[in-house]
């Protein structure tokens, strides 16, 4: 469990850096620093949540990891989305994709 947690946390942090670059390009860094840094932190928390949710079963079968990643990604992204004024739909929806990516990385690490 410790390895899963650390890999998920690291993946969230790395994906957060990609988010920082994307958001900086879309929104501009000047005047949006706090918003953009909070987006990185949101991705870090996403990694933390997914790392801790290793035994969570949403659906029976092989697609559980996929759905778990997407739902946890959206759930964690909702916190950023709502507190940022519910205007950054790109970051919100990408949260589902990032959740799936974190779960995918975790699946590869298990093999």
Jmol script that loads the backbone (N, CA, C; Angstrom):
load data "model"
ATOM      1  N   UNK A   1       0.828  -1.195   0.000  1.00  0.00           N
ATOM      2  CA  UNK A   1       0.000   0.000   0.000  1.00  0.00           C
ATOM      3  C   UNK A   1       0.873   1.260   0.000  1.00  0.00           C
ATOM      4  N   UNK A   2       1.996   1.222   0.710  1.00  0.00           N
ATOM      5  CA  UNK A   2       2.865   2.396   0.787  1.00  0.00           C
ATOM      6  C   UNK A   2       3.403   2.757  -0.595  1.00  0.00           C
ATOM      7  N   UNK A   3       3.798   1.751  -1.367  1.00  0.00           N
ATOM      8  CA  UNK A   3       4.323   2.013  -2.707  1.00  0.00           C
ATOM      9  C   UNK A   3       3.230   2.603  -3.597  1.00  0.00           C
ATOM     10  N   UNK A   4       2.030   2.051  -3.531  1.00  0.00           N
ATOM     11  CA  UNK A   4       0.907   2.572  -4.313  1.00  0.00           C
ATOM     12  C   UNK A   4       0.678   4.041  -3.974  1.00  0.00           C
ATOM     13  N   UNK A   5       0.674   4.333  -2.688  1.00  0.00           N
ATOM     14  CA  UNK A   5       0.437   5.692  -2.227  1.00  0.00           C
ATOM     15  C   UNK A   5       1.494   6.655  -2.770  1.00  0.00           C
ATOM     16  N   UNK A   6       2.749   6.287  -2.677  1.00  0.00           N
ATOM     17  CA  UNK A   6       3.834   7.158  -3.126  1.00  0.00           C
ATOM     18  C   UNK A   6       3.822   7.350  -4.639  1.00  0.00           C
ATOM     19  N   UNK A   7       3.549   6.275  -5.377  1.00  0.00           N
ATOM     20  CA  UNK A   7       3.477   6.380  -6.841  1.00  0.00           C
ATOM     21  C   UNK A   7       2.303   7.275  -7.245  1.00  0.00           C
ATOM     22  N   UNK A   8       1.167   7.112  -6.593  1.00  0.00           N
ATOM     23  CA  UNK A   8      -0.003   7.940  -6.905  1.00  0.00           C
ATOM     24  C   UNK A   8       0.262   9.405  -6.570  1.00  0.00           C
ATOM     25  N   UNK A   9       0.880   9.651  -5.441  1.00  0.00           N
ATOM     26  CA  UNK A   9       1.195  11.019  -5.033  1.00  0.00           C
ATOM     27  C   UNK A   9       2.179  11.661  -6.018  1.00  0.00           C
ATOM     28  N   UNK A  10       3.186  10.920  -6.397  1.00  0.00           N
ATOM     29  CA  UNK A  10       4.156  11.428  -7.377  1.00  0.00           C
ATOM     30  C   UNK A  10       3.523  11.679  -8.735  1.00  0.00           C
ATOM     31  N   UNK A  11       2.625  10.796  -9.137  1.00  0.00           N
ATOM     32  CA  UNK A  11       1.925  10.970 -10.412  1.00  0.00           C
ATOM     33  C   UNK A  11       1.041  12.209 -10.380  1.00  0.00           C
ATOM     34  N   UNK A  12       0.347  12.402  -9.272  1.00  0.00           N
ATOM     35  CA  UNK A  12      -0.479  13.597  -9.129  1.00  0.00           C
ATOM     36  C   UNK A  12       0.350  14.866  -9.186  1.00  0.00           C
ATOM     37  N   UNK A  13       1.504  14.846  -8.527  1.00  0.00           N
ATOM     38  CA  UNK A  13       2.394  16.019  -8.533  1.00  0.00           C
ATOM     39  C   UNK A  13       2.902  16.306  -9.945  1.00  0.00           C
ATOM     40  N   UNK A  14       3.286  15.255 -10.664  1.00  0.00           N
ATOM     41  CA  UNK A  14       3.785  15.423 -12.037  1.00  0.00           C
ATOM     42  C   UNK A  14       2.681  15.929 -12.966  1.00  0.00           C
ATOM     43  N   UNK A  15       1.493  15.361 -12.853  1.00  0.00           N
ATOM     44  CA  UNK A  15       0.377  15.822 -13.682  1.00  0.00           C
ATOM     45  C   UNK A  15      -0.003  17.257 -13.313  1.00  0.00           C
ATOM     46  N   UNK A  16       0.186  17.601 -12.056  1.00  0.00           N
ATOM     47  CA  UNK A  16      -0.065  18.969 -11.629  1.00  0.00           C
ATOM     48  C   UNK A  16       0.851  19.962 -12.330  1.00  0.00           C
ATOM     49  N   UNK A  17       2.096  19.561 -12.565  1.00  0.00           N
ATOM     50  CA  UNK A  17       3.018  20.432 -13.297  1.00  0.00           C
ATOM     51  C   UNK A  17       2.551  20.649 -14.728  1.00  0.00           C
ATOM     52  N   UNK A  18       2.019  19.594 -15.338  1.00  0.00           N
ATOM     53  CA  UNK A  18       1.457  19.730 -16.687  1.00  0.00           C
ATOM     54  C   UNK A  18       0.267  20.690 -16.651  1.00  0.00           C
ATOM     55  N   UNK A  19      -0.549  20.592 -15.612  1.00  0.00           N
ATOM     56  CA  UNK A  19      -1.682  21.505 -15.450  1.00  0.00           C
ATOM     57  C   UNK A  19      -1.218  22.947 -15.289  1.00  0.00           C
ATOM     58  N   UNK A  20      -0.167  23.135 -14.535  1.00  0.00           N
ATOM     59  CA  UNK A  20       0.374  24.483 -14.338  1.00  0.00           C
ATOM     60  C   UNK A  20       0.781  25.077 -15.689  1.00  0.00           C
ATOM     61  N   UNK A  21       1.457  24.292 -16.502  1.00  0.00           N
ATOM     62  CA  UNK A  21       1.870  24.783 -17.822  1.00  0.00           C
ATOM     63  C   UNK A  21       0.662  25.105 -18.690  1.00  0.00           C
ATOM     64  N   UNK A  22      -0.315  24.201 -18.701  1.00  0.00           N
ATOM     65  CA  UNK A  22      -1.507  24.418 -19.520  1.00  0.00           C
ATOM     66  C   UNK A  22      -2.322  25.616 -19.060  1.00  0.00           C
ATOM     67  N   UNK A  23      -2.532  25.714 -17.757  1.00  0.00           N
ATOM     68  CA  UNK A  23      -3.313  26.829 -17.220  1.00  0.00           C
ATOM     69  C   UNK A  23      -2.582  28.152 -17.427  1.00  0.00           C
ATOM     70  N   UNK A  24      -1.271  28.137 -17.279  1.00  0.00           N
ATOM     71  CA  UNK A  24      -0.499  29.362 -17.504  1.00  0.00           C
ATOM     72  C   UNK A  24      -0.629  29.824 -18.955  1.00  0.00           C
ATOM     73  N   UNK A  25      -0.641  28.870 -19.873  1.00  0.00           N
ATOM     74  CA  UNK A  25      -0.789  29.214 -21.288  1.00  0.00           C
ATOM     75  C   UNK A  25      -2.201  29.738 -21.580  1.00  0.00           C
ATOM     76  N   UNK A  26      -3.202  29.123 -20.965  1.00  0.00           N
ATOM     77  CA  UNK A  26      -4.593  29.526 -21.211  1.00  0.00           C
ATOM     78  C   UNK A  26      -4.970  30.818 -20.506  1.00  0.00           C
ATOM     79  N   UNK A  27      -4.569  30.944 -19.228  1.00  0.00           N
ATOM     80  CA  UNK A  27      -5.016  32.062 -18.402  1.00  0.00           C
ATOM     81  C   UNK A  27      -3.990  33.182 -18.277  1.00  0.00           C
ATOM     82  N   UNK A  28      -2.729  32.840 -18.489  1.00  0.00           N
ATOM     83  CA  UNK A  28      -1.647  33.785 -18.229  1.00  0.00           C
ATOM     84  C   UNK A  28      -1.243  33.693 -16.758  1.00  0.00           C
ATOM     85  N   UNK A  29       0.048  33.771 -16.501  1.00  0.00           N
ATOM     86  CA  UNK A  29       0.553  33.604 -15.137  1.00  0.00           C
ATOM     87  C   UNK A  29       0.275  34.831 -14.282  1.00  0.00           C
ATOM     88  N   UNK A  30       0.504  36.004 -14.844  1.00  0.00           N
ATOM     89  CA  UNK A  30       0.368  37.256 -14.088  1.00  0.00           C
ATOM     90  C   UNK A  30      -1.064  37.437 -13.597  1.00  0.00           C
ATOM     91  N   UNK A  31      -1.193  37.588 -12.297  1.00  0.00           N
ATOM     92  CA  UNK A  31      -2.502  37.787 -11.691  1.00  0.00           C
ATOM     93  C   UNK A  31      -3.252  36.504 -11.386  1.00  0.00           C
ATOM     94  N   UNK A  32      -2.747  35.383 -11.877  1.00  0.00           N
ATOM     95  CA  UNK A  32      -3.411  34.096 -11.664  1.00  0.00           C
ATOM     96  C   UNK A  32      -2.540  33.099 -10.907  1.00  0.00           C
ATOM     97  N   UNK A  33      -1.485  33.586 -10.285  1.00  0.00           N
ATOM     98  CA  UNK A  33      -0.528  32.698  -9.631  1.00  0.00           C
ATOM     99  C   UNK A  33      -1.188  31.793  -8.587  1.00  0.00           C
ATOM    100  N   UNK A  34      -1.992  32.364  -7.714  1.00  0.00           N
ATOM    101  CA  UNK A  34      -2.620  31.578  -6.656  1.00  0.00           C
ATOM    102  C   UNK A  34      -3.569  30.536  -7.231  1.00  0.00           C
ATOM    103  N   UNK A  35      -4.326  30.912  -8.226  1.00  0.00           N
ATOM    104  CA  UNK A  35      -5.249  29.994  -8.882  1.00  0.00           C
ATOM    105  C   UNK A  35      -4.494  28.826  -9.524  1.00  0.00           C
ATOM    106  N   UNK A  36      -3.401  29.139 -10.181  1.00  0.00           N
ATOM    107  CA  UNK A  36      -2.624  28.116 -10.880  1.00  0.00           C
ATOM    108  C   UNK A  36      -1.902  27.203  -9.890  1.00  0.00           C
ATOM    109  N   UNK A  37      -1.357  27.760  -8.828  1.00  0.00           N
ATOM    110  CA  UNK A  37      -0.703  26.927  -7.806  1.00  0.00           C
ATOM    111  C   UNK A  37      -1.740  26.038  -7.114  1.00  0.00           C
ATOM    112  N   UNK A  38      -2.943  26.546  -6.911  1.00  0.00           N
ATOM    113  CA  UNK A  38      -3.987  25.718  -6.288  1.00  0.00           C
ATOM    114  C   UNK A  38      -4.411  24.592  -7.213  1.00  0.00           C
ATOM    115  N   UNK A  39      -4.279  24.777  -8.512  1.00  0.00           N
ATOM    116  CA  UNK A  39      -4.564  23.705  -9.463  1.00  0.00           C
ATOM    117  C   UNK A  39      -3.531  22.587  -9.315  1.00  0.00           C
ATOM    118  N   UNK A  40      -2.259  22.954  -9.144  1.00  0.00           N
ATOM    119  CA  UNK A  40      -1.231  21.937  -8.906  1.00  0.00           C
ATOM    120  C   UNK A  40      -1.537  21.171  -7.606  1.00  0.00           C
ATOM    121  N   UNK A  41      -1.881  21.908  -6.575  1.00  0.00           N
ATOM    122  CA  UNK A  41      -2.194  21.283  -5.290  1.00  0.00           C
ATOM    123  C   UNK A  41      -3.399  20.348  -5.419  1.00  0.00           C
ATOM    124  N   UNK A  42      -4.382  20.733  -6.218  1.00  0.00           N
ATOM    125  CA  UNK A  42      -5.548  19.889  -6.448  1.00  0.00           C
ATOM    126  C   UNK A  42      -5.136  18.556  -7.065  1.00  0.00           C
ATOM    127  N   UNK A  43      -4.213  18.597  -8.011  1.00  0.00           N
ATOM    128  CA  UNK A  43      -3.744  17.349  -8.649  1.00  0.00           C
ATOM    129  C   UNK A  43      -2.951  16.503  -7.655  1.00  0.00           C
ATOM    130  N   UNK A  44      -2.221  17.132  -6.770  1.00  0.00           N
ATOM    131  CA  UNK A  44      -1.509  16.410  -5.721  1.00  0.00           C
ATOM    132  C   UNK A  44      -2.505  15.688  -4.812  1.00  0.00           C
ATOM    133  N   UNK A  45      -3.565  16.379  -4.423  1.00  0.00           N
ATOM    134  CA  UNK A  45      -4.608  15.769  -3.596  1.00  0.00           C
ATOM    135  C   UNK A  45      -5.306  14.647  -4.355  1.00  0.00           C
ATOM    136  N   UNK A  46      -5.468  14.816  -5.655  1.00  0.00           N
ATOM    137  CA  UNK A  46      -6.058  13.757  -6.474  1.00  0.00           C
ATOM    138  C   UNK A  46      -5.208  12.489  -6.376  1.00  0.00           C
ATOM    139  N   UNK A  47      -3.898  12.643  -6.493  1.00  0.00           N
ATOM    140  CA  UNK A  47      -3.006  11.495  -6.352  1.00  0.00           C
ATOM    141  C   UNK A  47      -3.134  10.862  -4.978  1.00  0.00           C
ATOM    142  N   UNK A  48      -3.230  11.682  -3.953  1.00  0.00           N
ATOM    143  CA  UNK A  48      -3.385  11.188  -2.584  1.00  0.00           C
ATOM    144  C   UNK A  48      -4.670  10.356  -2.451  1.00  0.00           C
ATOM    145  N   UNK A  49      -5.772  10.892  -2.951  1.00  0.00           N
ATOM    146  CA  UNK A  49      -7.065  10.194  -2.838  1.00  0.00           C
ATOM    147  C   UNK A  49      -7.062   8.882  -3.608  1.00  0.00           C
ATOM    148  N   UNK A  50      -6.542   8.905  -4.813  1.00  0.00           N
ATOM    149  CA  UNK A  50      -6.516   7.689  -5.627  1.00  0.00           C
ATOM    150  C   UNK A  50      -5.559   6.676  -5.012  1.00  0.00           C
ATOM    151  N   UNK A  51      -4.462   7.159  -4.462  1.00  0.00           N
ATOM    152  CA  UNK A  51      -3.526   6.258  -3.793  1.00  0.00           C
ATOM    153  C   UNK A  51      -4.146   5.547  -2.609  1.00  0.00           C
ATOM    154  N   UNK A  52      -4.994   6.241  -1.895  1.00  0.00           N
ATOM    155  CA  UNK A  52      -5.646   5.650  -0.724  1.00  0.00           C
ATOM    156  C   UNK A  52      -6.849   4.781  -1.081  1.00  0.00           C
ATOM    157  N   UNK A  53      -7.339   4.898  -2.294  1.00  0.00           N
ATOM    158  CA  UNK A  53      -8.575   4.209  -2.697  1.00  0.00           C
ATOM    159  C   UNK A  53      -8.316   2.879  -3.389  1.00  0.00           C
ATOM    160  N   UNK A  54      -7.206   2.249  -3.114  1.00  0.00           N
ATOM    161  CA  UNK A  54      -6.828   1.023  -3.810  1.00  0.00           C
ATOM    162  C   UNK A  54      -7.828  -0.110  -3.730  1.00  0.00           C
ATOM    163  N   UNK A  55      -8.551  -0.236  -2.644  1.00  0.00           N
ATOM    164  CA  UNK A  55      -9.500  -1.333  -2.489  1.00  0.00           C
ATOM    165  C   UNK A  55     -10.942  -0.927  -2.785  1.00  0.00           C
ATOM    166  N   UNK A  56     -11.148   0.294  -3.218  1.00  0.00           N
ATOM    167  CA  UNK A  56     -12.493   0.782  -3.494  1.00  0.00           C
ATOM    168  C   UNK A  56     -13.045   0.130  -4.763  1.00  0.00           C
ATOM    169  N   UNK A  57     -14.171  -0.544  -4.627  1.00  0.00           N
ATOM    170  CA  UNK A  57     -14.816  -1.192  -5.768  1.00  0.00           C
ATOM    171  C   UNK A  57     -16.077  -0.404  -6.109  1.00  0.00           C
ATOM    172  N   UNK A  58     -16.103   0.133  -7.319  1.00  0.00           N
ATOM    173  CA  UNK A  58     -17.267   0.870  -7.798  1.00  0.00           C
ATOM    174  C   UNK A  58     -18.133  -0.043  -8.649  1.00  0.00           C
ATOM    175  N   UNK A  59     -17.487  -0.822  -9.498  1.00  0.00           N
ATOM    176  CA  UNK A  59     -18.176  -1.831 -10.309  1.00  0.00           C
ATOM    177  C   UNK A  59     -17.336  -3.106 -10.274  1.00  0.00           C
ATOM    178  N   UNK A  60     -17.996  -4.215 -10.349  1.00  0.00           N
ATOM    179  CA  UNK A  60     -17.280  -5.485 -10.412  1.00  0.00           C
ATOM    180  C   UNK A  60     -16.667  -5.632 -11.805  1.00  0.00           C
ATOM    181  N   UNK A  61     -15.503  -6.190 -11.865  1.00  0.00           N
ATOM    182  CA  UNK A  61     -14.894  -6.472 -13.161  1.00  0.00           C
ATOM    183  C   UNK A  61     -13.637  -5.661 -13.409  1.00  0.00           C
ATOM    184  N   UNK A  62     -13.146  -5.839 -14.636  1.00  0.00           N
ATOM    185  CA  UNK A  62     -11.857  -5.258 -15.003  1.00  0.00           C
ATOM    186  C   UNK A  62     -11.886  -3.754 -15.220  1.00  0.00           C
ATOM    187  N   UNK A  63     -13.050  -3.174 -15.380  1.00  0.00           N
ATOM    188  CA  UNK A  63     -13.123  -1.731 -15.637  1.00  0.00           C
ATOM    189  C   UNK A  63     -13.225  -0.907 -14.360  1.00  0.00           C
ATOM    190  N   UNK A  64     -13.151  -1.534 -13.209  1.00  0.00           N
ATOM    191  CA  UNK A  64     -13.267  -0.806 -11.947  1.00  0.00           C
ATOM    192  C   UNK A  64     -12.213   0.296 -11.840  1.00  0.00           C
ATOM    193  N   UNK A  65     -10.968  -0.010 -12.181  1.00  0.00           N
ATOM    194  CA  UNK A  65      -9.894   0.973 -12.071  1.00  0.00           C
ATOM    195  C   UNK A  65     -10.177   2.203 -12.924  1.00  0.00           C
ATOM    196  N   UNK A  66     -10.737   1.974 -14.105  1.00  0.00           N
ATOM    197  CA  UNK A  66     -11.028   3.060 -15.031  1.00  0.00           C
ATOM    198  C   UNK A  66     -12.103   3.995 -14.472  1.00  0.00           C
ATOM    199  N   UNK A  67     -13.174   3.411 -14.017  1.00  0.00           N
ATOM    200  CA  UNK A  67     -14.274   4.198 -13.455  1.00  0.00           C
ATOM    201  C   UNK A  67     -13.857   4.873 -12.147  1.00  0.00           C
ATOM    202  N   UNK A  68     -13.111   4.144 -11.318  1.00  0.00           N
ATOM    203  CA  UNK A  68     -12.637   4.719 -10.052  1.00  0.00           C
ATOM    204  C   UNK A  68     -11.755   5.934 -10.314  1.00  0.00           C
ATOM    205  N   UNK A  69     -10.844   5.830 -11.266  1.00  0.00           N
ATOM    206  CA  UNK A  69      -9.972   6.957 -11.596  1.00  0.00           C
ATOM    207  C   UNK A  69     -10.747   8.158 -12.111  1.00  0.00           C
ATOM    208  N   UNK A  70     -11.694   7.897 -13.009  1.00  0.00           N
ATOM    209  CA  UNK A  70     -12.482   8.992 -13.585  1.00  0.00           C
ATOM    210  C   UNK A  70     -13.340   9.676 -12.529  1.00  0.00           C
ATOM    211  N   UNK A  71     -14.013   8.896 -11.701  1.00  0.00           N
ATOM    212  CA  UNK A  71     -14.897   9.485 -10.688  1.00  0.00           C
ATOM    213  C   UNK A  71     -14.129  10.215  -9.596  1.00  0.00           C
ATOM    214  N   UNK A  72     -13.041   9.622  -9.126  1.00  0.00           N
ATOM    215  CA  UNK A  72     -12.240  10.310  -8.113  1.00  0.00           C
ATOM    216  C   UNK A  72     -11.573  11.549  -8.705  1.00  0.00           C
ATOM    217  N   UNK A  73     -11.146  11.453  -9.948  1.00  0.00           N
ATOM    218  CA  UNK A  73     -10.560  12.611 -10.618  1.00  0.00           C
ATOM    219  C   UNK A  73     -11.554  13.757 -10.729  1.00  0.00           C
ATOM    220  N   UNK A  74     -12.776  13.442 -11.136  1.00  0.00           N
ATOM    221  CA  UNK A  74     -13.815  14.476 -11.223  1.00  0.00           C
ATOM    222  C   UNK A  74     -14.196  15.000  -9.847  1.00  0.00           C
ATOM    223  N   UNK A  75     -14.303  14.107  -8.890  1.00  0.00           N
ATOM    224  CA  UNK A  75     -14.678  14.518  -7.537  1.00  0.00           C
ATOM    225  C   UNK A  75     -13.685  15.476  -6.920  1.00  0.00           C
ATOM    226  N   UNK A  76     -12.411  15.163  -7.056  1.00  0.00           N
ATOM    227  CA  UNK A  76     -11.381  16.043  -6.501  1.00  0.00           C
ATOM    228  C   UNK A  76     -11.309  17.338  -7.319  1.00  0.00           C
ATOM    229  N   UNK A  77     -11.438  17.237  -8.630  1.00  0.00           N
ATOM    230  CA  UNK A  77     -11.398  18.425  -9.483  1.00  0.00           C
ATOM    231  C   UNK A  77     -12.568  19.357  -9.212  1.00  0.00           C
ATOM    232  N   UNK A  78     -13.673  18.807  -8.748  1.00  0.00           N
ATOM    233  CA  UNK A  78     -14.846  19.631  -8.446  1.00  0.00           C
ATOM    234  C   UNK A  78     -14.524  20.660  -7.365  1.00  0.00           C
ATOM    235  N   UNK A  79     -13.670  20.304  -6.433  1.00  0.00           N
ATOM    236  CA  UNK A  79     -13.298  21.252  -5.372  1.00  0.00           C
ATOM    237  C   UNK A  79     -12.615  22.476  -5.972  1.00  0.00           C
ATOM    238  N   UNK A  80     -11.681  22.255  -6.872  1.00  0.00           N
ATOM    239  CA  UNK A  80     -11.011  23.381  -7.545  1.00  0.00           C
ATOM    240  C   UNK A  80     -12.011  24.149  -8.416  1.00  0.00           C
ATOM    241  N   UNK A  81     -12.771  23.413  -9.195  1.00  0.00           N
ATOM    242  CA  UNK A  81     -13.717  24.014 -10.133  1.00  0.00           C
ATOM    243  C   UNK A  81     -14.704  24.950  -9.432  1.00  0.00           C
ATOM    244  N   UNK A  82     -15.275  24.477  -8.351  1.00  0.00           N
ATOM    245  CA  UNK A  82     -16.289  25.272  -7.648  1.00  0.00           C
ATOM    246  C   UNK A  82     -15.682  26.480  -6.922  1.00  0.00           C
ATOM    247  N   UNK A  83     -14.524  26.287  -6.312  1.00  0.00           N
ATOM    248  CA  UNK A  83     -13.919  27.417  -5.591  1.00  0.00           C
ATOM    249  C   UNK A  83     -13.284  28.423  -6.536  1.00  0.00           C
ATOM    250  N   UNK A  84     -13.020  28.016  -7.776  1.00  0.00           N
ATOM    251  CA  UNK A  84     -12.445  28.933  -8.764  1.00  0.00           C
ATOM    252  C   UNK A  84     -13.536  29.651  -9.553  1.00  0.00           C
ATOM    253  N   UNK A  85     -14.772  29.548  -9.120  1.00  0.00           N
ATOM    254  CA  UNK A  85     -15.856  30.266  -9.777  1.00  0.00           C
ATOM    255  C   UNK A  85     -16.586  29.477 -10.842  1.00  0.00           C
ATOM    256  N   UNK A  86     -16.354  28.183 -10.902  1.00  0.00           N
ATOM    257  CA  UNK A  86     -17.033  27.283 -11.845  1.00  0.00           C
ATOM    258  C   UNK A  86     -16.891  27.747 -13.288  1.00  0.00           C
ATOM    259  N   UNK A  87     -15.732  28.272 -13.629  1.00  0.00           N
ATOM    260  CA  UNK A  87     -15.531  28.740 -14.992  1.00  0.00           C
ATOM    261  C   UNK A  87     -14.478  27.975 -15.768  1.00  0.00           C
ATOM    262  N   UNK A  88     -13.627  27.234 -15.079  1.00  0.00           N
ATOM    263  CA  UNK A  88     -12.524  26.526 -15.741  1.00  0.00           C
ATOM    264  C   UNK A  88     -12.942  25.086 -16.045  1.00  0.00           C
ATOM    265  N   UNK A  89     -13.774  24.944 -17.065  1.00  0.00           N
ATOM    266  CA  UNK A  89     -14.290  23.624 -17.431  1.00  0.00           C
ATOM    267  C   UNK A  89     -13.190  22.690 -17.921  1.00  0.00           C
ATOM    268  N   UNK A  90     -12.184  23.235 -18.572  1.00  0.00           N
ATOM    269  CA  UNK A  90     -11.092  22.399 -19.084  1.00  0.00           C
ATOM    270  C   UNK A  90     -10.406  21.676 -17.932  1.00  0.00           C
ATOM    271  N   UNK A  91     -10.026  22.412 -16.902  1.00  0.00           N
ATOM    272  CA  UNK A  91      -9.347  21.799 -15.756  1.00  0.00           C
ATOM    273  C   UNK A  91     -10.244  20.792 -15.044  1.00  0.00           C
ATOM    274  N   UNK A  92     -11.528  21.091 -14.974  1.00  0.00           N
ATOM    275  CA  UNK A  92     -12.471  20.170 -14.332  1.00  0.00           C
ATOM    276  C   UNK A  92     -12.555  18.860 -15.105  1.00  0.00           C
ATOM    277  N   UNK A  93     -12.775  18.935 -16.394  1.00  0.00           N
ATOM    278  CA  UNK A  93     -12.942  17.723 -17.198  1.00  0.00           C
ATOM    279  C   UNK A  93     -11.644  16.941 -17.357  1.00  0.00           C
ATOM    280  N   UNK A  94     -10.532  17.649 -17.427  1.00  0.00           N
ATOM    281  CA  UNK A  94      -9.235  16.969 -17.507  1.00  0.00           C
ATOM    282  C   UNK A  94      -8.974  16.180 -16.231  1.00  0.00           C
ATOM    283  N   UNK A  95      -9.616  16.580 -15.136  1.00  0.00           N
ATOM    284  CA  UNK A  95      -9.479  15.835 -13.886  1.00  0.00           C
ATOM    285  C   UNK A  95      -9.857  14.370 -14.033  1.00  0.00           C
ATOM    286  N   UNK A  96     -10.881  14.081 -14.829  1.00  0.00           N
ATOM    287  CA  UNK A  96     -11.270  12.683 -15.073  1.00  0.00           C
ATOM    288  C   UNK A  96     -10.154  11.946 -15.805  1.00  0.00           C
ATOM    289  N   UNK A  97      -9.594  12.580 -16.806  1.00  0.00           N
ATOM    290  CA  UNK A  97      -8.500  11.973 -17.560  1.00  0.00           C
ATOM    291  C   UNK A  97      -7.275  11.761 -16.677  1.00  0.00           C
ATOM    292  N   UNK A  98      -6.951  12.739 -15.843  1.00  0.00           N
ATOM    293  CA  UNK A  98      -5.794  12.608 -14.959  1.00  0.00           C
ATOM    294  C   UNK A  98      -6.010  11.503 -13.926  1.00  0.00           C
ATOM    295  N   UNK A  99      -7.236  11.363 -13.446  1.00  0.00           N
ATOM    296  CA  UNK A  99      -7.536  10.267 -12.527  1.00  0.00           C
ATOM    297  C   UNK A  99      -7.305   8.922 -13.185  1.00  0.00           C
ATOM    298  N   UNK A 100      -7.718   8.801 -14.440  1.00  0.00           N
ATOM    299  CA  UNK A 100      -7.500   7.561 -15.195  1.00  0.00           C
ATOM    300  C   UNK A 100      -6.015   7.332 -15.417  1.00  0.00           C
ATOM    301  N   UNK A 101      -5.280   8.380 -15.726  1.00  0.00           N
ATOM    302  CA  UNK A 101      -3.833   8.244 -15.935  1.00  0.00           C
ATOM    303  C   UNK A 101      -3.149   7.769 -14.655  1.00  0.00           C
ATOM    304  N   UNK A 102      -3.511   8.336 -13.524  1.00  0.00           N
ATOM    305  CA  UNK A 102      -2.911   7.913 -12.253  1.00  0.00           C
ATOM    306  C   UNK A 102      -3.216   6.440 -11.997  1.00  0.00           C
ATOM    307  N   UNK A 103      -4.449   6.033 -12.209  1.00  0.00           N
ATOM    308  CA  UNK A 103      -4.816   4.617 -12.030  1.00  0.00           C
ATOM    309  C   UNK A 103      -4.046   3.729 -13.008  1.00  0.00           C
ATOM    310  N   UNK A 104      -3.864   4.190 -14.227  1.00  0.00           N
ATOM    311  CA  UNK A 104      -3.117   3.419 -15.229  1.00  0.00           C
ATOM    312  C   UNK A 104      -1.671   3.222 -14.787  1.00  0.00           C
ATOM    313  N   UNK A 105      -1.050   4.291 -14.315  1.00  0.00           N
ATOM    314  CA  UNK A 105       0.324   4.206 -13.821  1.00  0.00           C
ATOM    315  C   UNK A 105       0.402   3.203 -12.669  1.00  0.00           C
ATOM    316  N   UNK A 106      -0.572   3.236 -11.790  1.00  0.00           N
ATOM    317  CA  UNK A 106      -0.594   2.308 -10.661  1.00  0.00           C
ATOM    318  C   UNK A 106      -0.756   0.862 -11.127  1.00  0.00           C
ATOM    319  N   UNK A 107      -1.568   0.653 -12.147  1.00  0.00           N
ATOM    320  CA  UNK A 107      -1.741  -0.706 -12.699  1.00  0.00           C
ATOM    321  C   UNK A 107      -0.431  -1.213 -13.300  1.00  0.00           C
ATOM    322  N   UNK A 108       0.294  -0.350 -13.999  1.00  0.00           N
ATOM    323  CA  UNK A 108       1.555  -0.745 -14.611  1.00  0.00           C
ATOM    324  C   UNK A 108       2.593  -1.075 -13.548  1.00  0.00           C
ATOM    325  N   UNK A 109       2.581  -0.358 -12.471  1.00  0.00           N
ATOM    326  CA  UNK A 109       3.528  -0.560 -11.388  1.00  0.00           C
ATOM    327  C   UNK A 109       3.278  -1.899 -10.696  1.00  0.00           C
ATOM    328  N   UNK A 110       2.031  -2.348 -10.688  1.00  0.00           N
ATOM    329  CA  UNK A 110       1.691  -3.627 -10.049  1.00  0.00           C
ATOM    330  C   UNK A 110       2.206  -4.819 -10.837  1.00  0.00           C
ATOM    331  N   UNK A 111       2.366  -4.663 -12.139  1.00  0.00           N
ATOM    332  CA  UNK A 111       2.749  -5.795 -12.982  1.00  0.00           C
ATOM    333  C   UNK A 111       4.225  -6.061 -12.952  1.00  0.00           C
TER     334      UNK A 111
END
end "model"
wireframe off; spacefill off
backbone 0.3
color backbone group
